[in-house]
Amino acid sequence: MDQPKTLHVDKPWGSFDQFVLNQPCTVKILTCNPGQRLSLQRHRHRSELWVALDEGVVIERDGQVLTPDRGAEVWLPAGCTHRLSCEARCPHPVRVMEISLGTFDESDIERLEDVYGRA
């Protein structure tokens, strides 16, 4: 699946950003507390577009550590390894808007590392 193109449209009252149009998708807000991290994982049946909602977001993607600015988009194609974390020194939880494209099923999570003991 190709990375979706975000459409930015200026309006007299401000603007809007359109992330998906007429595609099956699931949208979630992930919140990660200071000092915590999600499992290192990958999916076979879906790609994800993550949009950083707060400063302090840390994303690992295929071994690369990214610290996106607020509003930045990170594309996670199906099969790539990824995780969200929040550094312990961060004074607040961090959030990411996750737009999953493709078949969404929690059983599609393949955990490669998990500090909480989940398989």
Helices and strands as residue ranges (DSSP letters): E 7-11, E 14-18, E 25-32, E 40-42, E 46-52, E 57-61, E 64-66, E 73-76, E 82-86, E 94-102, G 106-108, E 110-113
